[in-house]
Amino acid sequence: MAAAQKQNRLESAGMSGLERLELRVSSMINHPVAQIQRWVTIHRLDTDGVREWEEVMGLLSETECIDMKFNDDDSVTLRWDPQIEEERVAEVEDLFEVAMEQAAPF
């Protein structure tokens, strides 16, 4: 019941299924525990559409520093190597530049 209410709030806020999935995966990857252990398992929820799931998995598979393992229960385990701090700063700066170049949606 609570999950359905949360999904309804997100839909009313204008988030698409793809945006919700991207946000969930991103928050799982960026979680402090996942960052310490350098792996996370992502489960596909009933609310995740096939097209959205495949698109996000495709984007992750194109990322050089991530190893993906597709599990028997339809979940995906992501593993990554630790990065040097300088590489992280450069990546964040690159992402920030791209975000600033995109027009605001309002």
C-alpha positions in Angstrom: 0.0 0.0 0.0 2.7 2.5 1.0 4.7 1.7 -2.2 1.6 2.4 -4.3 1.1 5.7 -2.6 4.7 6.7 -3.0 4.5 5.8 -6.7 1.4 7.9 -7.1 3.1 10.9 -5.5 6.1 10.5 -7.8 3.8 10.2 -10.9 1.9 13.3 -9.8 5.2 15.1 -9.4 5.8 14.5 -13.1 8.5 11.8 -12.9 8.5 9.2 -15.6 9.1 5.5 -15.0 12.6 5.9 -16.5 13.4 8.8 -14.2 12.2 6.9 -11.1 14.3 3.9 -12.0 17.4 6.0 -12.7 16.9 7.8 -9.4 16.6 4.5 -7.5 19.6 2.9 -9.2 21.7 6.0 -8.7 20.8 6.2 -5.0 21.6 2.5 -4.5 25.0 3.0 -6.2 25.8 6.1 -4.2 24.7 4.7 -0.9 27.6 4.8 1.6 27.5 1.1 2.2 27.7 0.3 -1.5 30.5 2.8 -1.9 32.5 1.1 0.9 31.9 -2.5 -0.4 32.1 -1.3 -4.1 29.1 -3.5 -5.2 25.3 -3.4 -5.1 22.5 -5.7 -6.2 19.6 -4.1 -8.0 16.3 -5.9 -8.1 13.7 -5.2 -10.8 10.5 -4.1 -9.2 7.0 -4.9 -10.6 6.7 -1.1 -11.3 9.8 -1.1 -13.5 8.8 -1.3 -17.1 10.7 -3.6 -19.5 11.8 -0.7 -21.7 13.0 1.4 -18.8 14.8 -1.5 -17.2 16.6 -2.4 -20.5 17.5 1.2 -21.1 19.1 1.7 -17.7 20.9 -1.7 -17.9 22.2 -0.7 -21.3 23.6 2.5 -20.0 25.2 0.7 -17.1 26.8 -1.9 -19.4 28.4 0.9 -21.4 30.1 2.3 -18.3 33.7 1.2 -18.4 34.3 0.9 -14.7 31.3 -1.2 -13.9 31.1 -5.0 -14.1 27.6 -6.4 -14.3 26.4 -9.9 -13.3 22.9 -10.9 -14.2 21.6 -13.2 -11.5 19.1 -16.1 -11.8 16.4 -14.1 -9.9 16.5 -11.3 -12.5 18.5 -9.0 -10.3 21.8 -7.4 -11.4 24.9 -7.1 -9.3 27.2 -4.2 -10.1 30.8 -4.2 -9.0 33.4 -1.4 -9.5 37.0 -0.8 -8.7 38.1 2.0 -6.4 39.0 5.1 -8.2 41.8 7.6 -7.5 40.4 10.8 -6.0 41.6 12.8 -9.0 39.6 10.7 -11.4 36.5 11.1 -9.3 36.9 14.9 -9.2 37.4 15.0 -13.0 34.3 12.8 -13.6 32.2 15.0 -11.3 33.4 18.1 -13.0 32.6 16.6 -16.4 29.1 15.6 -15.3 28.6 19.1 -13.8 29.6 20.7 -17.1 27.1 18.5 -19.1 24.3 19.3 -16.6 25.0 23.0 -16.9 24.9 22.9 -20.7 21.4 21.3 -20.6 18.5 23.7 -20.5 16.4 23.8 -17.4 13.0 22.0 -17.9 11.0 25.0 -16.6 
